[in-house]
């Protein structure tokens, strides 16, 4: 049985971004990943990292002298899926309001639509291939 993905706050997602981009890091390296003007305190990052470890979003990989090294235990793709599922949940599972906003804002391109169409066609083909044939 697969464990559900943990829900991540904005700060936790920023910490995950550091780990996804840099690979395994110490708390200090994670903190230094933040822009200097918006850098949270070391203790804030440390506390958040330990909470994320308890949530199983990241894990300790080793210790170098006194520094613990952490790595992401959740992939970027899995975290993105969780966020999108949460967003869809706010709309009762309906994607149309989200799609309308993406179109209105100019975020959704024709290439995105073509790519989505190809993915939907592929899914439909896979579904047809899995249907039991009637003899």
C-alpha positions as CSV (number, residue, x, y, z in Angstrom):
1,X,0.0,0.0,0.0
2,X,1.4,3.4,-1.0
3,X,1.6,6.2,1.5
4,X,-0.3,9.3,0.6
5,X,1.8,12.3,-0.4
6,X,2.3,14.8,2.4
7,X,0.7,18.2,2.0
8,X,3.4,20.8,1.7
9,X,3.3,24.5,2.7
10,X,4.9,27.3,0.5
11,X,8.1,27.2,2.6
12,X,8.2,23.4,2.5
13,X,7.9,23.6,-1.3
14,X,10.7,26.1,-1.5
15,X,12.9,23.7,0.6
16,X,11.9,20.8,-1.7
17,X,12.9,23.0,-4.7
18,X,16.4,23.4,-3.2
19,X,16.7,19.7,-2.8
20,X,15.3,18.9,-6.3
21,X,17.7,21.4,-7.9
22,X,20.9,20.8,-5.8
23,X,20.5,17.2,-4.6
24,X,21.3,16.2,-1.1
25,X,22.0,19.3,1.2
26,X,22.6,20.3,4.7
27,X,20.2,22.7,6.5
28,X,22.7,25.5,5.9
29,X,22.9,24.8,2.2
30,X,19.1,24.8,2.0
31,X,18.9,28.1,3.8
32,X,21.5,29.6,1.5
33,X,19.4,28.6,-1.5
34,X,16.9,31.3,-0.6
35,X,17.4,34.8,-2.1
36,X,19.3,36.9,0.5
37,X,16.5,39.4,0.8
38,X,13.9,36.7,1.6
39,X,16.0,34.2,3.4
40,X,14.3,32.6,6.4
41,X,16.3,32.2,9.6
42,X,18.5,29.1,9.9
43,X,16.4,27.9,12.9
44,X,13.2,28.3,10.8
45,X,14.6,26.2,8.0
46,X,16.0,23.6,10.5
47,X,12.6,23.3,12.3
48,X,10.8,23.0,8.9
49,X,13.2,20.4,7.6
50,X,12.7,18.3,10.7
51,X,8.9,18.5,10.4
52,X,9.2,17.5,6.7
53,X,11.3,14.6,7.7
54,X,8.5,13.5,10.1
55,X,6.0,13.9,7.2
56,X,8.4,11.7,5.1
57,X,8.8,14.4,2.4
58,X,12.5,14.2,2.9
59,X,15.0,11.9,4.6
60,X,18.4,12.0,6.2
61,X,21.1,10.4,4.0
62,X,24.2,10.9,6.1
63,X,26.1,13.0,8.6
64,X,29.2,15.0,7.7
65,X,30.9,16.2,11.0
66,X,27.9,17.8,12.8
67,X,25.9,18.5,9.6
68,X,23.0,16.3,8.7
69,X,22.5,15.8,5.0
70,X,18.9,15.6,3.6
71,X,17.4,14.5,0.3
72,X,14.0,14.8,-1.2
73,X,11.9,11.7,-0.6
74,X,9.1,13.0,-2.9
75,X,9.7,13.7,-6.5
76,X,8.8,17.0,-8.1
77,X,6.3,15.3,-10.3
78,X,4.5,13.7,-7.3
79,X,4.4,17.0,-5.5
80,X,3.0,18.8,-8.5
81,X,0.3,16.1,-8.9
82,X,-0.7,16.6,-5.2
83,X,-0.9,20.3,-5.7
84,X,-3.0,20.0,-8.8
85,X,-5.3,17.4,-7.2
86,X,-5.8,19.8,-4.2
87,X,-6.6,22.6,-6.6
88,X,-9.1,20.5,-8.5
89,X,-10.6,19.6,-5.2
90,X,-11.4,23.2,-4.6
91,X,-13.4,23.2,-7.8
92,X,-15.3,20.0,-7.0
93,X,-13.0,18.1,-9.4
94,X,-14.0,20.2,-12.3
95,X,-11.1,21.3,-14.5
96,X,-13.1,23.6,-16.8
97,X,-12.8,26.7,-14.5
98,X,-9.0,26.2,-14.3
99,X,-8.7,25.7,-18.1
100,X,-10.8,28.8,-18.7
101,X,-8.5,30.8,-16.4
102,X,-5.4,29.5,-18.2
103,X,-6.9,30.4,-21.6
104,X,-8.0,33.9,-20.4
105,X,-4.6,34.6,-18.8
106,X,-2.7,33.6,-21.9
107,X,-0.9,30.9,-20.0
108,X,-2.2,28.0,-22.0
109,X,-0.6,27.8,-25.5
110,X,-1.7,26.0,-28.6
111,X,1.2,23.7,-28.1
112,X,-0.1,22.8,-24.6
113,X,-3.5,22.0,-26.1
114,X,-1.9,19.8,-28.8
115,X,0.2,18.0,-26.2
116,X,-2.9,17.4,-24.0
117,X,-4.9,16.2,-27.0
118,X,-2.1,13.6,-27.8
119,X,-2.1,12.5,-24.2
120,X,-5.9,12.1,-24.2
121,X,-5.8,10.1,-27.5
122,X,-3.1,7.8,-26.0
123,X,-5.2,7.2,-22.9
124,X,-8.2,6.4,-25.0
125,X,-6.2,3.9,-27.0
126,X,-4.9,2.3,-23.8
127,X,-8.5,2.1,-22.5
128,X,-9.7,0.4,-25.7
129,X,-6.8,-2.1,-25.6
130,X,-7.7,-3.1,-22.0
131,X,-11.4,-3.6,-22.8
132,X,-12.3,-7.3,-22.9
133,X,-13.4,-8.2,-26.4
134,X,-16.8,-9.8,-26.9
135,X,-16.8,-13.2,-28.7
